[in-house]
Amino acid sequence: MMRRNFSSGGPWESAVGYSRAVRVGDLVEVAGTAAVDDNGQVVGVDDPYAQAKFILGKIGRALTLAGVSFEDVIRTRIYVTDIGRWEQVGRAHGEIFKTIRPVSTCVAVASLVRPDLLVEIEATAIARPRGAGGR
């Protein structure tokens, strides 16, 4: 099966050696995604809901690049630095996935790569056949 890497152009991708998303056949994996904008600034400082909303937007764009959508997501993994604020992140997740309902895990971690990052989210999708010709 052919492998395709997709970049969001973020500086960490080339420096660390990873892709925002990778597609192999019908499987798409989206890397752990944080609330950092194109200028390297954290979005939603001290606001886990705002960070999760921003992250899910980045994930949505990566899914689109890889030829899938949120409807194809079968798993999300959510990492939070303060488990006491998980409901704020869950609310943002639910706004996207309420009817899709992928399996999901939410775990607390000691920290993320920057102290002002509160949330990181990963996603796995499997492309569904579309129309008579499939994919």
N, C-alpha and C positions, 0 to 999 in steps of 0.2 A: 504494500500500500504506500501511496505517496504521502510524504510529510510536507506540510506547509507551515511556516512560521509567520506570525503576524506581529508587527511592532506598533506600539503607539507613539514611538519616537522619544520616549522618556529617557533621560540621561542614564538612569540606573540600568536600563536594559543592556546597553553596549558595555558599560563599565563592569557589570557583574556577570554578563553572559547569559541572559535569558530573554524569552519572548513574552509579550503580553498574552498571546494565545498561540496554541499549536493545534493543528488539525491533522489527524491521521485517519484516513477513510471517513467514516461518519462520526468519529469521536473528536470532540473539541474540549480542550482544557484551557481555562483562563487562569493565569497566575494570580497569586495573592495581590490584591489591588488595594491601595491606600488612597486617602483623600489629599493627593498632591497634584496641583495644577501644572500646566505646561511651563510655568515660570519657576517651578520648584517650591511654590508656596503651599502651605497646608490650608485646606479649605475647612471651615467649620471648627475652628479652634475651640476646644472645650464643649463641643456640641456633637455627641455621637449620632444623633438623628441626621444632622446636616452632613456629617462625614459619610454615613451610610448611603444617603441619597446621592451624593457626588460619586461615590464608589460604584454604585449600581449603574449610574449613567456611563461611567468608563467601561464597565463590564459589558453593558449593552452595545456600545460602539465596537468593542473587541469581538463580540459574538457576531455582529453584522459583518465585520471584515472577514470573518471565518465562514460566512454563509449560513449562519443559523440565527436564532432569536431566543428571547427569554422563554418562549413556549417549548423550546428544545432542551432546556436545562433540566437535568435529573438530580443534581446534587449541588448544594452550596455548603461552604465551610466558612464560619464567621469567627474571627478572633477579636476579642475585646480586652481592653486593659482594666476595665472595671465592670465586673459581672453584675454589680448592683444597678447598672444603667442599661442592661441588656434589652429591656422593653422598648427603649427609644430606637435601638437598632432593629429590633424585631418589627416595630411599626413600619419603618422604611422598607424592610424586606417584604412585609405583608402587602404593601402597596403595589409591589411588582408581582409577587408570587401567590397572592391569595387564592386564585383559582387554578394556578399551575401546580402548586404544591410539590416541589421537589423534596427529596430527603434533605435534611439540613442538620448541621452540627454547630453549636455555639460554645466556645470554650474561652475561659479567661487565660490570658498570658501575662507574664510579668511586665513585659514592655514590647513595643514595636521598634522599628529602626530609628524613629525620632520620638522624643518624649511627648510632643503635641499630637501625635497620631494615636487615636483611641480605638480605631476599628480597621481591620483588614478582612477582605472577603475574597474567596476563590469560587470558581464555578466549573462544573462539568456539564457538557451538553452532548447529546447524540442527535445528529441530523435525522429528521423524519422525512420519508419520501414525500415529494410535493407533486401533485398533479399526476397525469397518466404516465409521464416519462420518468417520474422519480427524480432522484438527484444523481 
